[in-house]
Amino acid sequence: MTAAAPEPGVTARPAGGGDARPVKVAVRDLTVRFAADRGDLRVLEHVDLEVREGELITILGPSGCGKSTLLNVIGGFVRPTSGAVTIDGEPVTGPDPRRIFVFQERGVFPWLTVEGNIGFGLRGLPAADRAARIRHYVKMVGLAGFEKAYPHELSGGMKQRVEVARALAVGPDVLYLDEPFGALDSITRLTMRAELLRLWQAERKTILFVTHDIEESVQLADRIVVMSQRPARIRRIVEVDIPHPRDLSAPRYLELRDAIFAEIGLAHQI
Amino acid sequence: MSPSPTAGLGRRLLHRLAPFAGLALLVAAWDVALRLAPGSLLPRPAEVVAALGRLAATDELLGHVVASVFRVTWGFLLAAVTAVPAGVALGLVRPANAALGPLFELLRPISPLAWIPLAILWLGVGDLAAVAIIFLGSFLPLVLATENAVRTMSEVHLAAGRNFGLDGVALARRVVLPSILPSLVVGLRLSLGIAWLVVVAAEMIAVTSGLGFLIIDARNAGNRYDVVVGGMVMIGLIGVALDAGMRRLERSLVAGRGAEAGEPA
């Protein structure tokens, strides 16, 4: 398949081209193979990517294409077969509290209350600071009144907010989100996207967001990294030049969305 | 048609009494059988109750109960404080697992009772030997239960703990232990049950007190089967009480987590 043919409305540029912000995350010629029964399983092939500080990037691709693996390598949980990831110029050798990975809601600790979860990474702080931070983030994600609740008493969307708050509370530079809203119903998903944008605009973190949802990508991202089927390569990087808040019925939004549908080879008629 | 109030009452009464039906049936059959075949060495239920009454009156019964519970407590506590860390290490640290896993697999099929001669050889006849046997009996199942719980715990929770900068003991304490707690308390309850099974056998050989000793001594000192069966009844009752205590502990430890807590994520 020739990914090079430009679709109308899609500007393909080298990663971060023309952006003055410093490079935060750099992925260089990354290849990942897993040992499998019948030879090696090629998951990622020669992936190159630069993410600027404060950017919100979505990594978009079909299920099982290796986009989660890419995020796990960047997060330091999986070692690449070859290639390297650097953050602020330093190679990534393992997970780091300066960069927090947000799993689907499964990541909240069921044995801790909302407060306990949000304060999990704050052990080193004096009790008063810790309490103040917990209060701040409980409020920020709209969970005031649920401080003493255990996760099983919360809805899926609330659990997801607990996890995001737990991540933000330690003041990381980078957030990794792996299909964070995938398990939520479509209405909650829309609300959560709006909240994520609000948090991102308030805190200006660099965010790498993995999803298989094209609409989600176009709603959230500064740039969309479109991955191919496994072994995953980057097919194209799409710049979303629409300011927030985005109008989901604006011609430009629909144009970009439809171009990506076409890029992935999906007809948008059922 | 709705059931009549009396039928509802009857059903409720039946429901209340059902748990005791098997027991009542056994006692009745036991009594009838001995009435039909007089001259048996076996005591009738009333004689067993009388024997327990006599033993209780002289505090002899209390002494034996305390001796048995004391040994089980020590053996079990020693096993719990060593087996849980060992199981967590085996579950988390691959080399430890590779080095020690086969050893534990080999030791597991050896009944704790097979250790009685060696325990007496090394520790002499007395409490220490009995405690050591109980320890051995509950240690291995608890190590393996803990290890299994760690291996099946949520990878995501482990990854999240590491992401917040935890490793080693801190990771074990703040993430692994709370995560496996629901299955851990089940493992603790099961190994306490094993400990209680083992103490009786150990007391028949290694010591001169405790309910196991009471039973074997009553038989040797003149075929006092009323005391033998009385001892068995006490073992059963205390076993049930220990189990109930552990279940209560289980509930209080996982309180707040809700039903989903016990399921692997």
Contacts between the chains, C-beta under 8 A, distances in Angstrom:
chain1	res1	chain2	res2	distance
A	75	B	163	7.5
A	77	B	159	5.8
A	77	B	162	7.9
A	94	B	162	7.6
A	95	B	159	7.2
A	95	B	162	4.9
A	95	B	163	4.4
A	96	B	163	7.7
A	96	B	165	7.6
A	97	B	163	6.8
A	97	B	164	5.5
A	97	B	165	4.3
A	99	B	163	8.0
A	100	B	163	5.8
A	100	B	164	7.6
A	101	B	159	6.9
A	101	B	160	7.4
A	101	B	163	5.3
A	103	B	156	4.9
A	103	B	159	7.4
A	103	B	160	6.8
A	106	B	154	6.8
A	106	B	156	5.0
A	106	B	265	5.5
A	107	B	156	5.1
A	107	B	157	7.3
A	107	B	160	5.1
A	109	B	157	6.4
A	109	B	160	7.6
A	109	B	175	7.4
A	109	B	178	7.0
A	109	B	179	7.5
A	110	B	257	5.2
A	110	B	258	7.6
A	110	B	260	6.7
A	110	B	261	5.0
A	110	B	265	7.6
A	111	B	178	4.2
A	111	B	179	7.1
A	111	B	181	6.8
A	111	B	257	5.8
A	111	B	261	7.1
A	112	B	178	7.7
A	113	B	256	7.7
A	120	B	164	6.1
A	120	B	174	7.9
A	121	B	164	4.2
A	121	B	165	7.5
A	150	B	256	4.9
A	150	B	257	6.0
A	150	B	258	6.3
A	152	B	257	6.4
A	152	B	258	3.2
A	152	B	259	7.2
A	152	B	260	5.0
A	152	B	261	6.8
A	153	B	258	6.9
A	170	B	164	6.9
